[in-house]
Amino acid sequence: MPLPLFSLMLCVFGVGTAELVVAGILPAIAGDLDVSLSDAGLLVTAYALGVVVAGPVVTLAGSRIPRKPLLLGLMTLFVLSNALAALAPGYGVLMTARVLSALTHCTLFAVCIVVASGMAAPGKEASAVSQVAVGLNLATVLGVPLGVLIEQHLGWRAAFWSIAALSLLALALVAALLPADDGTAERGGGAAAELRVLRGRRVQLAIVITALAMAAVFTAYTFVTPILTDLGGFAPSTVSWLLLLLGGGSLVGNLIGGRLADRALMPSLVGVLAVLGADLALMALGARVSWLLIALLVVFGAAYFAVMPALQARILTSAGDGAPTLAVAVNIGAFNLGIAFGAWFGGRLLGLDLGLRVVIAAAALLSWAAMLIAVRELAVDRRAERGTSAAPAGSAPADAAPEISDTPHSPVPSDAAAATGTGDRLSLERNR
């Protein structure tokens, strides 16, 4: 991984770990601060609401700030908020620290994705995004278990200190390794340009696909433990190892998904959503066959993370020459909304005593619903491509790793709008 991308990946790893690790150390926090477990759980709820509600607002507020200084400022606030959490004398201060941390989350992810895409050579944006998104995989597979381990030996405050220290390292690497900002934010037109991009039909439908895909994943994933124990018959002691296999599949899927999206963005998105739905449907039918459930679990993790770089790349290509940061931030909010809806929807189905198989089947239907919208968008792109077949359209080869240029550029080449009339030439080229 090129070092500039590594510095961005480390930022994502720190932020992802900070979001997820709290669930693993809630009992220790509740006991130390003398609050109920349900009150401690509000630390998770407040963070999620902060991401969804405040994320787009913070992104708009920072739309005129060049991206490297913006990223450095967000990481500084993130480091300080985690240090405040480690020092918190009581529940109120800890809640304040979590809200401050959440304010950085959405915009920080969005800026990392846009910057990574802008540093990649044309045709390799999705691979760059997938390499940065590896930080999310590592946060799940490595960051959260390490945070829990630190809490068990040194206390929950040490977990926040560790996140702050790691994020301070990421901040230093970003300052040293990222190329000087090229003023893209100013040329993009600020908040007005960001809002114009968000009004685009392609962008809006890409956000809908994201929300449906994440709802599909988390309708099933929220109940993965009872699926493994009640349907699969696995002992509770083996669940952590099985989830490690899922994490390994997600890591592979993330990298493969980036390469597929570079080669053919919308076809790969359609294909991955189809595989995800088929995997869930087979899981609903064959969950009681232990070896089959293990294989389907690995495929589930791979498909889940393979779809993520394609979803983000679709947002970037749909933005054309516009300012994409707000659209990416809203898309990240759609991830969280999909997660919240999926968990609620699956719980409602269980509350109706429909059983885990119905929950998994419903997740498959949501995935196929997202796929159908993606199929429609692919057809629209193909029609637009046929209508502009006379325009020059040289495709760049999609290698395994993104090439990083010395000077950042916009995620889509500046002549894209002129070549297609829609600002989406890059997407059309990949769909062939």
C-alpha positions in Angstrom: 0.0 0.0 0.0 1.4 3.4 -0.9 2.4 5.4 2.2 -0.1 8.2 1.7 -2.9 5.7 1.5 -1.6 3.9 4.6 -1.8 7.2 6.5 -5.5 7.5 5.5 -6.2 3.9 6.3 -4.7 4.4 9.7 -7.2 7.4 10.3 -10.1 5.1 9.3 -8.8 2.4 11.5 -8.7 4.7 14.5 -12.1 6.2 13.9 -13.7 2.8 13.2 -12.2 1.3 16.4 -13.4 4.2 18.5 -16.9 3.8 17.2 -17.1 0.0 17.7 -15.0 -0.7 20.8 -17.4 1.0 23.2 -19.9 -1.9 22.8 -17.3 -4.3 24.0 -16.3 -2.3 27.1 -19.8 -1.0 28.2 -20.0 -3.1 31.4 -16.7 -1.8 32.6 -17.8 1.8 31.8 -21.1 1.4 33.5 -19.5 -0.1 36.6 -16.8 2.5 37.0 -19.1 5.5 36.4 -22.0 4.0 38.5 -24.6 4.1 35.7 -26.9 1.4 34.4 -26.0 -0.6 31.4 -28.9 0.9 29.5 -27.6 4.4 30.2 -24.1 3.4 29.2 -25.6 2.0 26.0 -26.7 5.6 25.1 -23.1 6.3 24.5 -23.4 4.1 21.4 -26.8 5.6 20.4 -25.6 9.2 20.8 -22.5 8.5 18.6 -24.6 7.0 15.8 -27.1 9.9 15.9 -24.1 12.3 15.8 -22.8 10.6 12.7 -26.1 10.7 10.9 -27.4 14.1 11.9 -24.3 16.2 12.4 -22.1 14.6 9.7 -23.5 16.4 6.6 -23.7 19.7 8.6 -20.0 19.5 9.5 -19.1 18.5 5.9 -20.9 21.6 4.5 -19.2 23.8 7.1 -15.8 22.6 6.0 -16.6 22.7 2.2 -14.4 25.8 1.7 -11.4 24.4 3.6 -8.7 22.7 1.5 -8.9 18.9 2.2 -5.5 18.3 3.8 -5.9 21.1 6.4 -9.5 19.9 7.0 -8.3 16.3 7.5 -5.6 17.5 10.0 -8.2 19.6 11.9 -10.7 16.7 12.1 -8.0 14.3 13.3 -6.8 16.8 15.9 -10.4 17.1 17.3 -10.7 13.3 17.2 -7.5 12.8 19.2 -8.6 15.4 21.8 -12.1 13.9 22.1 -10.7 10.5 22.8 -8.2 11.9 25.4 -11.2 13.7 27.0 -13.0 10.3 27.1 -10.0 8.7 28.8 -9.9 11.6 31.4 -13.7 11.8 31.9 -14.6 12.1 35.6 -18.2 11.2 35.0 -20.9 10.1 32.6 -21.7 13.6 31.3 -18.2 14.4 30.3 -17.8 11.0 28.6 -21.0 11.6 26.7 -19.7 15.0 25.6 -16.4 13.4 24.4 -18.4 10.8 22.4 -20.5 13.4 20.7 -17.4 15.4 19.8 -15.8 12.3 18.4 -19.0 11.6 16.4 -18.8 15.1 14.9 -15.6 14.2 13.1 -16.7 10.7 11.9 -18.7 11.3 8.8 -16.7 14.1 7.3 -13.4 12.4 8.2 -14.4 9.3 6.4 -15.7 11.3 3.4 -12.5 13.3 3.1 -10.3 10.2 3.3 -12.3 8.6 0.5 -12.3 11.7 -1.7 -8.5 12.3 -1.1 -7.7 8.6 -1.8 -9.7 8.7 -5.0 -8.1 11.9 -6.0 -4.6 10.6 -5.6 -5.2 7.4 -7.6 -4.5 7.2 -11.3 -7.7 7.3 -13.5 -9.4 4.0 -13.5 -8.0 2.9 -10.1 -10.1 5.0 -7.8 -12.1 2.1 -6.4 -9.0 0.2 -5.5 -7.7 3.2 -3.7 -11.0 3.5 -1.8 -10.9 -0.2 -0.9 -7.4 0.1 0.5 -8.4 2.9 2.7 -11.5 1.0 3.7 -9.3 -1.8 4.9 -9.1 0.3 8.1 -12.7 -0.6 8.8 -12.0 -4.4 8.4 -9.0 -4.1 10.7 -11.1 -2.1 13.2 -13.6 -5.0 13.4 -11.1 -7.9 13.3 -8.2 -6.3 15.2 -9.1 -3.0 16.8 -12.1 -4.0 18.8 -10.6 -7.3 20.2 -7.4 -5.4 21.2 -9.5 -2.6 22.8 -11.3 -5.2 24.9 -8.1 -6.9 25.8 -6.6 -3.5 26.9 -9.7 -2.8 29.0 -9.5 -6.2 30.7 -5.9 -5.7 31.7 -5.5 -1.9 32.1 -9.1 -0.5 32.4 -11.5 1.1 29.9 -9.7 4.5 30.1 -6.5 2.8 28.7 -8.6 1.7 25.6 -9.4 5.4 24.9 -5.8 6.4 25.5 -4.6 3.8 23.0 -7.1 5.1 20.4 -5.9 8.6 21.0 -2.2 7.6 20.7 -2.8 5.6 17.5 -4.8 8.5 16.0 -2.0 11.0 16.9 0.4 8.8 14.9 -2.1 8.8 12.0 -2.3 12.6 12.3 1.5 12.9 12.1 1.7 10.6 9.1 -1.0 12.5 7.2 0.9 15.8 7.9 4.1 14.3 6.6 3.0 12.1 3.7 -0.1 13.6 2.1 0.8 15.9 -0.9 0.2 19.6 -0.4 -3.5 20.5 -1.0 -4.2 21.7 -4.5 -7.1 24.0 -3.6 -9.7 21.6 -4.9 -12.1 22.7 -2.2 -12.1 26.3 -3.3 -12.4 25.5 -7.0 -15.3 23.2 -6.3 -17.5 26.1 -5.2 -18.1 25.3 -1.5 -21.4 24.5 0.0 -23.5 25.5 -3.1 -21.6 23.1 -5.3 -21.8 20.3 -2.7 -25.6 20.7 -2.5 -26.0 20.8 -6.3 -24.2 17.4 -6.5 -26.5 16.0 -3.9 -29.6 16.9 -6.0 -28.4 14.7 -8.8 -30.5 11.6 -9.6 -27.5 9.3 -9.9 -26.2 10.4 -6.6 -29.6 10.0 -4.9 -30.2 6.5 -6.3 -26.6 5.5 -5.3 -27.5 6.6 -1.7 -30.7 4.5 -1.8 -28.7 1.5 -3.0 -26.3 2.0 -0.1 -29.1 2.2 2.5 -30.8 -1.0 1.1 -27.6 -2.9 0.9 -26.6 -2.1 4.4 -30.2 -2.9 5.6 -29.9 -6.3 4.0 -26.5 -7.0 5.6 -27.5 -6.0 9.1 -31.0 -7.5 9.1 -29.0 -10.8 9.2 -25.7 -9.8 10.7 -27.3 -8.3 13.9 -28.4 -11.9 14.8 -25.4 -13.8 13.6 -24.7 -15.3 17.0 -28.2 -17.0 17.3 -28.0 -18.0 13.7 -24.8 -19.8 14.4 -25.9 -21.3 17.7 -29.6 -21.9 17.3 -29.7 -22.8 13.6 -26.2 -24.0 13.0 -25.8 -25.9 16.3 -22.4 -24.4 17.0 -21.3 -24.1 20.6 -21.2 -20.5 22.0 -17.4 -20.9 22.6 -16.8 -21.3 18.8 -18.7 -18.2 17.8 -15.7 -15.9 18.1 -13.6 -18.1 15.9 -16.4 -18.3 13.3 -16.7 -14.5 13.3 -12.9 -14.3 12.7 -13.5 -16.3 9.5 -16.2 -13.8 8.6 -13.7 -11.0 9.2 -11.1 -12.8 7.0 -13.7 -13.1 4.2 -14.5 -9.4 4.6 -10.9 -8.4 4.2 -10.5 -10.4 1.0 -13.8 -9.2 -0.3 -12.9 -5.6 0.3 -9.8 -5.8 -1.8 -11.4 -7.9 -4.6 -14.4 -5.6 -4.6 -12.1 -2.6 -5.3 -10.5 -4.3 -8.3 -13.8 -5.4 -9.7 -15.2 -1.9 -9.4 -12.2 -0.5 -11.2 -12.8 -2.9 -14.1 -16.6 -2.6 -14.4 -18.2 -0.5 -11.7 -22.0 -1.0 -12.2 -21.8 -4.6 -13.5 -19.6 -5.6 -10.4 -22.1 -3.8 -8.1 -25.0 -5.7 -9.6 -23.1 -9.0 -9.4 -22.0 -8.6 -5.8 -25.5 -7.6 -4.7 -26.8 -10.7 -6.5 -24.3 -12.9 -4.8 -25.1 -11.4 -1.4 -28.8 -12.1 -1.9 -28.2 -15.6 -3.1 -25.8 -16.3 -0.2 -28.5 -15.2 2.3 -31.2 -17.2 0.5 -29.0 -20.3 0.7 -28.3 -19.6 4.4 -32.0 -19.4 5.1 -32.4 -22.8 3.5 -29.3 -24.6 4.6 -28.3 -23.0 7.9 -28.6 -26.4 9.8 -25.8 -27.9 7.7 -22.7 -26.9 9.7 -20.1 -27.0 6.9 -22.4 -25.2 4.5 -23.1 -22.5 7.0 -19.4 -21.9 7.6 -18.8 -21.5 3.9 -21.8 -19.2 3.5 -20.6 -17.1 6.4 -17.3 -16.5 4.7 -19.0 -15.6 1.4 -21.3 -13.3 3.4 -18.4 -11.4 4.8 -16.7 -11.2 1.4 -19.8 -9.9 -0.3 -20.6 -7.4 2.4 -17.3 -5.7 2.1 -16.9 -6.2 -1.7 -20.0 -4.0 -2.2 -18.6 -1.1 -0.1 -15.9 0.3 -2.5 -18.3 -0.1 -5.4 -20.9 2.0 -3.5 -18.5 4.7 -2.7 -17.0 4.7 -6.2 -20.5 5.1 -7.7 -21.0 8.2 -5.6 -17.7 9.6 -6.8 -18.4 8.9 -10.5 -22.0 10.2 -10.2 -20.7 13.5 -8.8 -18.8 14.0 -12.1 -16.8 17.3 -12.0 -18.8 18.5 -9.0 -17.9 18.7 -5.3 -18.3 15.1 -4.1 -17.5 15.4 -0.4 -21.0 16.0 0.9 -22.4 13.3 -1.3 -19.9 10.8 0.1 -20.7 12.0 3.7 -24.4 11.5 3.1 -23.7 8.1 1.7 -21.8 7.3 4.9 -24.9 8.4 6.8 -26.9 6.1 4.6 -24.6 3.2 5.7 -25.6 4.0 9.3 -29.3 4.4 8.5 -29.3 1.1 6.7 -27.5 -0.5 9.7 -30.1 0.9 12.1 -33.1 -0.1 10.0 -31.7 -3.6 9.4 -31.2 -4.2 13.1 -34.7 -2.8 13.8 -36.4 -4.7 11.0 -34.8 -8.1 11.9 -35.8 -7.5 15.5 -39.4 -6.8 14.5 -39.6 -10.0 12.5 -38.3 -12.0 15.4 -40.8 -10.2 17.7 -43.5 -11.6 15.5 -42.2 -15.1 16.1 -41.4 -15.6 12.5 -38.0 -17.2 13.2 -34.4 -16.7 12.1 -34.9 -18.3 8.7 -37.5 -15.6 7.8 -35.1 -12.9 9.0 -32.4 -14.2 6.8 -34.8 -14.5 3.8 -36.0 -10.9 4.3 -32.3 -9.8 4.2 -31.9 -11.6 0.9 -35.0 -9.8 -0.5 -33.5 -6.4 0.6 -30.3 -7.2 -1.2 -32.1 -8.1 -4.4 -34.1 -4.9 -4.1 -30.9 -3.0 -4.1 -29.7 -5.1 -7.0 -32.7 -4.2 -9.1 -32.1 -0.5 -8.7 -28.5 -1.1 -9.6 -29.6 -3.0 -12.7 -31.8 -0.1 -13.7 -28.9 2.3 -13.3 -26.7 0.1 -15.4 -29.3 0.1 -18.2 -29.5 3.9 -18.0 -25.7 4.1 -18.2 -25.6 1.8 -21.2 -28.2 3.9 -23.0 -26.2 7.0 -22.3 -23.0 5.2 -23.6 -24.7 4.3 -26.8 -25.8 7.9 -27.2 -22.3 9.2 -26.9 -20.5 6.4 -28.7 -18.8 8.9 -31.0 -17.0 10.5 -28.0 -13.3 9.5 -27.3 -13.3 6.9 -24.6 -9.9 5.4 -24.0 -10.0 3.0 -21.0 -7.1 2.9 -18.5 -6.1 -0.6 -17.5 -7.1 -1.7 -14.0 -4.1 -3.1 -12.2 -4.1 -4.7 -8.8 -3.0 -1.6 -6.9 -3.7 2.0 -7.5 -1.0 4.2 -8.9 -0.5 7.3 -6.8 0.4 10.5 -8.6 2.5 13.3 -7.1 -0.3 15.9 -7.6 -3.8 15.2 -6.4 -6.6 15.6 -9.0 -10.4 15.4 -8.9 -11.9 12.0 -8.6 -13.2 12.2 -12.2 -11.1 13.6 -15.1 -12.1 17.2 -15.9 -13.1 16.3 -19.5 -15.7 13.8 -18.3 -18.6 16.1 -18.5 -17.7 17.3 -22.0 -17.3 13.7 -23.2 -20.6 12.4 -22.0 -22.8 15.4 -21.3 -23.6 13.8 -17.9 -20.3 14.2 -16.0 -20.1 10.4 -15.8 -17.7 9.2 -18.5 -15.6 7.3 -16.1 -18.6 5.3 -15.0 -19.6 4.6 -18.5 -16.2 3.3 -19.5 -16.1 0.9 -16.6 -19.6 -0.5 -17.5 -18.5 -1.8 -20.9 
